[in-house]
Amino acid sequence: MTNDIIVAGLVLAGIEIWLGDHRLIALSAEVQPSRVLTVMGPSGSGKSTLLAFIGGFLDPVFKARGDVTIEGVNLTDLAPESRRAGILFQDPLLFPHMSVGANVAFAVPATISRRSERVRIAAHALAEVELDDFAARDPATLSGGQKARVALARVLVSQPRLLLLDEPFSKLDMALRQQMRSLVFTKAQDAGLPVILVTHDEADAQSAGGEIYRMDAVSGQEP
Ligand SMILES: Nc1ncnc2c1ncn2[C@@H]1O[C@H](COP(=O)(O)OP(=O)(O)OP(=O)(O)O)[C@@H](O)[C@H]1O
């Protein structure tokens, strides 16, 4: 894969990530818009490390090579904030000192500077995740499922090019997990985003519906 061929979606070309002399990851993959690549593998196999590389926040203790491109734009040398990767973690990581609405408005790109417009976009995103009347609420008063939906609204307003999901459903109970999976994948599809999902859960992988990359199957081997 060369970088002058423009391929729709997310392309991971010749990614290798090393920790000392141990190669954790050797991967080439393409993820089309609205599709999900699920990454599975045992604890410590490098799943979060792969997301950190794609997002641009890989710890310098790792050595990495390869290119991450999206719609033909090479992200590899861009700062994390310029990559526009929307990330959801296991923990929703809401700012405790801000209202729910302010948490979401915070992620609206700085190019939209009018406060009233930022507030309107945040309110619209909260409605999209069925939290219409929650803008004034203190995050501490929300249930786990509600916090997860605020985190999703915050990612959606940030105008991401792709979504990176690091076990975002694993702290939710079965019923909520199913709802949240469906909400996240529907929103990603609506926005035409390629998604990388890291999970330990086969049901998450099945519900994502895309290709499954098993980290333990290639780690340490030649690609
Ligand atoms: N900053 C760091 N310095 C040194 N080693 C690290 C660092 N971060 C991660 N590692 C090591 O890199 C390897 C991969 O870690 P990573 O967190 O990517 O695994 P994972 O597959 O996401 O695991 P889990 O499923 O438990 O979250 C592990 O052996 C881990 O100990």
The ligand as a Gaussian input file, in Angstrom:
#p B3LYP/6-31G(d) Opt

LIG

0 1
 N        4.060000       3.188000      29.202000
 C        4.441000       1.897000      29.146000
 N        5.716000       1.538000      29.448000
 C        6.118000       0.241000      29.361000
 N        5.305000      -0.772000      29.003000
 C        4.028000      -0.484000      28.694000
 C        3.529000       0.865000      28.750000
 N        2.210000       0.847000      28.391000
 C        1.916000      -0.455000      28.141000
 N        2.997000      -1.245000      28.323000
 C        3.084000      -2.703000      28.081000
 O        2.744000      -2.930000      26.715000
 C        2.001000      -4.124000      26.593000
 C        0.695000      -3.856000      25.870000
 O       -0.155000      -3.076000      26.720000
 P       -1.631000      -2.704000      26.302000
 O       -2.176000      -1.818000      27.370000
 O       -1.625000      -2.207000      24.919000
 O       -2.350000      -4.135000      26.344000
 P       -3.896000      -4.481000      26.142000
 O       -3.932000      -5.589000      25.141000
 O       -4.665000      -3.258000      25.841000
 O       -4.263000      -5.045000      27.586000
 P       -5.666000      -5.015000      28.404000
 O       -6.588000      -5.960000      27.676000
 O       -5.262000      -5.558000      29.747000
 O       -6.130000      -3.602000      28.463000
 C        1.840000      -4.697000      27.999000
 O        2.826000      -5.660000      28.198000
 C        2.061000      -3.502000      28.879000
 O        2.589000      -3.899000      30.135000

